[in-house]
């Protein structure tokens, strides 16, 4: 009886000791995820600026700064044409442009960074290079808003993938099909990487491009990946 009671007393103590540790692990995981997303966005922005500089130096020397400015105008035109309707009669185009304008204002105008880049460019004769930074960043904010509004597309692709994948799983289950755990784990690890690649390519691509050329193909691939993941899930729960 004494042994039983001592174990009963010690058990909550051990679980209480594990609780804060598990909570710290979860908090560290969330913090790591946030830092990973931020580093991805900053890396894409940096790559886009570097490519624009290389283009000004070697590929579109005659256009110079007008190349990045024209990309902003072209992609804004895509939004005016194809992103005018949304849920609840709201316009995604207006929301995206307001977000991009507000972000640009607080990053460059409110902080006077734009004037600093202008002075730096005029002083050292690198005006096109320095002023390309605000223009490319403005385009980056527009594309980031487009990616945010494209998340429901990936959600629909995931729903379609889960539905078809579970159907294939039931067929495999009732027809004595083999279970492939490695396929499931590979597809599970590949899904977030696919989203990362899609976001990075769209944010860093150095030319004006319609969002559907990036979002839709990767959404289809994401749905196929979810289908494989659902179909290869373990046969018996």
C-alpha positions as CSV (number, residue, x, y, z in Angstrom):
1,X,0.0,0.0,0.0
2,X,2.9,2.4,0.8
3,X,4.5,1.7,-2.5
4,X,1.3,2.2,-4.4
5,X,0.6,5.5,-2.6
6,X,4.1,6.7,-3.2
7,X,3.9,6.0,-6.9
8,X,0.6,7.8,-7.0
9,X,2.2,10.8,-5.3
10,X,5.2,10.8,-7.6
11,X,3.3,10.4,-10.9
12,X,1.8,13.9,-10.9
13,X,5.2,15.4,-9.9
14,X,6.8,13.8,-13.0
15,X,4.1,15.0,-15.3
16,X,4.2,18.4,-13.8
17,X,8.0,18.5,-14.5
18,X,7.4,17.4,-18.1
19,X,4.7,20.0,-18.7
20,X,6.8,23.2,-18.6
21,X,9.5,21.5,-20.7
22,X,7.0,20.5,-23.4
23,X,5.5,24.0,-23.3
24,X,9.0,25.5,-23.9
25,X,9.6,23.1,-26.8
26,X,6.3,24.1,-28.4
27,X,7.1,27.8,-27.9
28,X,10.5,27.3,-29.4
29,X,9.0,25.5,-32.4
30,X,6.6,28.3,-33.0
31,X,9.3,30.9,-32.7
32,X,11.5,28.9,-35.1
33,X,8.6,28.7,-37.6
34,X,8.0,32.5,-37.5
35,X,11.7,33.1,-37.9
36,X,11.8,30.7,-40.8
37,X,9.0,32.5,-42.6
38,X,10.6,35.9,-42.0
39,X,14.0,34.7,-43.3
40,X,12.3,33.2,-46.4
41,X,10.6,36.5,-47.2
42,X,13.8,38.5,-46.6
43,X,15.8,36.1,-48.7
44,X,13.4,36.4,-51.6
45,X,13.4,40.2,-51.4
46,X,17.2,40.2,-51.3
47,X,17.5,37.9,-54.3
48,X,15.0,40.0,-56.2
49,X,17.0,43.2,-55.6
50,X,20.3,41.6,-56.5
51,X,18.8,40.2,-59.8
52,X,17.4,43.7,-60.6
53,X,20.9,45.2,-60.0
54,X,22.5,42.6,-62.3
55,X,19.8,43.3,-64.9
56,X,20.5,47.1,-64.8
57,X,24.2,46.4,-65.2
58,X,24.0,43.7,-68.0
59,X,20.6,42.9,-69.4
60,X,18.3,46.0,-69.4
61,X,20.8,48.8,-69.3
62,X,18.7,51.1,-71.5
63,X,15.7,50.7,-69.2
64,X,17.5,51.1,-65.9
65,X,15.1,52.1,-63.1
66,X,12.1,52.2,-65.4
67,X,12.3,48.3,-65.6
68,X,11.4,47.9,-61.9
69,X,8.8,50.7,-62.1
70,X,7.2,49.2,-65.2
71,X,6.9,45.8,-63.4
72,X,5.0,47.5,-60.6
73,X,2.6,49.1,-63.2
74,X,2.2,45.8,-65.1
75,X,1.4,43.7,-62.1
76,X,-0.9,46.3,-60.7
77,X,-2.7,46.1,-64.1
78,X,-3.1,42.3,-63.6
79,X,-4.8,43.0,-60.2
80,X,-7.1,45.6,-61.8
81,X,-8.1,43.1,-64.4
82,X,-8.4,39.7,-62.7
83,X,-8.7,40.4,-58.9
84,X,-11.6,42.8,-58.7
85,X,-14.2,40.4,-57.2
86,X,-14.0,38.5,-53.9
87,X,-16.0,37.1,-51.0
88,X,-18.7,39.3,-49.5
89,X,-18.5,41.8,-52.4
90,X,-15.0,42.9,-51.3
91,X,-12.3,43.6,-53.8
92,X,-9.0,41.7,-53.3
93,X,-7.3,44.2,-55.6
94,X,-8.1,47.2,-53.3
95,X,-7.0,45.3,-50.2
96,X,-3.7,44.3,-51.8
97,X,-3.0,47.8,-53.1
98,X,-3.8,49.3,-49.7
99,X,-1.6,46.9,-47.9
100,X,1.3,47.5,-50.4
101,X,0.9,51.3,-50.2
102,X,0.8,51.3,-46.4
103,X,3.8,49.0,-46.1
104,X,5.7,51.1,-48.6
105,X,4.8,54.3,-46.7
106,X,6.0,53.0,-43.3
107,X,9.1,51.3,-44.6
108,X,10.4,54.1,-46.9
109,X,8.5,57.4,-46.6
110,X,7.8,57.5,-42.8
111,X,11.4,56.4,-42.1
112,X,12.9,58.8,-44.8
113,X,14.7,55.8,-46.3
114,X,13.5,56.8,-49.8
115,X,15.1,60.3,-49.5
116,X,18.2,58.6,-48.2
117,X,18.4,56.3,-51.2
118,X,17.8,59.2,-53.5
119,X,20.6,61.3,-51.9
120,X,22.9,58.3,-52.0
121,X,22.2,57.6,-55.7
122,X,22.6,61.2,-56.8
123,X,25.8,61.7,-54.8
124,X,27.6,58.6,-56.0
125,X,26.0,58.3,-59.5
126,X,24.2,55.1,-58.8
127,X,20.6,56.5,-58.8
128,X,19.1,53.6,-60.8
129,X,20.6,51.1,-58.3
130,X,19.5,52.8,-55.1
131,X,16.0,53.7,-56.3
132,X,15.5,50.2,-57.6
133,X,15.4,49.1,-54.0
134,X,12.1,50.9,-53.1
135,X,10.5,50.0,-56.4
136,X,11.4,46.3,-56.1
137,X,10.2,46.3,-52.4
138,X,6.9,47.9,-53.5
139,X,6.5,45.0,-56.0
140,X,7.4,42.6,-53.2
141,X,4.6,43.9,-51.0
142,X,2.1,43.6,-53.9
143,X,3.1,40.0,-54.5
144,X,3.0,39.2,-50.8
145,X,-0.6,40.4,-50.7
146,X,-1.4,38.3,-53.7
147,X,0.1,35.2,-52.0
148,X,-2.0,35.9,-48.9
149,X,-5.2,36.0,-50.9
150,X,-4.1,32.8,-52.8
151,X,-4.1,30.7,-49.6
152,X,-7.8,29.6,-50.1
153,X,-6.7,28.1,-53.5
154,X,-4.3,25.9,-51.7
155,X,-7.0,25.1,-49.1
156,X,-9.3,23.9,-51.9
157,X,-6.6,21.9,-53.5
158,X,-5.9,20.3,-50.1
159,X,-9.6,19.4,-49.6
160,X,-9.8,17.9,-53.1
161,X,-6.6,16.0,-52.4
162,X,-7.8,14.6,-49.1
163,X,-11.1,13.5,-50.6
164,X,-9.6,11.7,-53.5
165,X,-6.7,10.3,-51.4
166,X,-9.0,8.8,-48.7
167,X,-11.0,7.2,-51.5
168,X,-7.9,5.5,-52.8
169,X,-7.0,4.6,-49.3
170,X,-10.3,2.8,-48.8
171,X,-9.9,1.0,-52.0
172,X,-6.4,-0.2,-51.0
173,X,-7.7,-1.1,-47.5
174,X,-10.6,-3.4,-48.8
175,X,-8.6,-4.9,-51.7
176,X,-5.7,-6.1,-49.5
177,X,-3.3,-3.5,-50.9
178,X,0.2,-3.1,-49.5
179,X,1.0,-0.3,-47.0
180,X,3.9,2.1,-47.9
181,X,4.9,4.1,-44.9
182,X,7.9,5.7,-46.6
183,X,5.7,7.2,-49.4
184,X,3.5,8.8,-46.8
185,X,6.3,10.3,-44.8
186,X,8.0,11.5,-48.0
187,X,4.9,13.2,-49.3
188,X,4.3,14.7,-45.8
189,X,7.7,16.3,-45.7
190,X,7.5,17.5,-49.3
191,X,4.2,19.5,-48.9
192,X,5.6,22.5,-47.0
193,X,8.7,22.5,-49.2
194,X,6.4,22.9,-52.3
195,X,4.8,26.0,-50.7
196,X,8.2,27.4,-49.9
197,X,9.4,27.0,-53.4
198,X,6.2,28.5,-54.9
199,X,6.4,31.6,-52.6
200,X,10.2,32.1,-53.1
201,X,9.9,31.8,-56.9
202,X,7.0,34.3,-57.2
203,X,8.6,36.8,-54.8
204,X,12.0,36.7,-56.4
205,X,11.3,36.4,-60.1
206,X,12.9,39.4,-61.9
207,X,10.2,40.0,-64.5
208,X,6.5,40.9,-64.4
209,X,4.5,37.7,-64.3
210,X,0.8,36.9,-63.9
211,X,0.1,35.4,-60.5
212,X,-1.8,32.5,-62.0
213,X,1.3,31.2,-63.8
214,X,2.9,30.5,-60.4
215,X,0.0,29.9,-58.0
216,X,-2.2,27.6,-60.0
217,X,0.5,25.0,-61.1
218,X,1.9,24.8,-57.6
219,X,-1.7,24.5,-56.2
220,X,-2.3,21.6,-58.5
221,X,1.0,20.0,-57.5
222,X,0.1,20.6,-53.8
223,X,-3.3,18.9,-54.3
224,X,-1.6,15.9,-56.0
225,X,0.9,15.7,-53.1
226,X,-1.9,15.7,-50.5
227,X,-3.7,13.0,-52.5
228,X,-0.6,10.8,-52.4
229,X,-0.2,11.6,-48.7
230,X,-3.8,10.7,-47.9
231,X,-3.8,7.6,-50.1
232,X,-0.6,6.2,-48.6
233,X,-1.7,6.8,-45.0
234,X,-1.5,3.7,-42.8
235,X,-4.1,1.1,-43.7
236,X,-5.5,0.5,-40.2
237,X,-6.1,3.1,-37.6
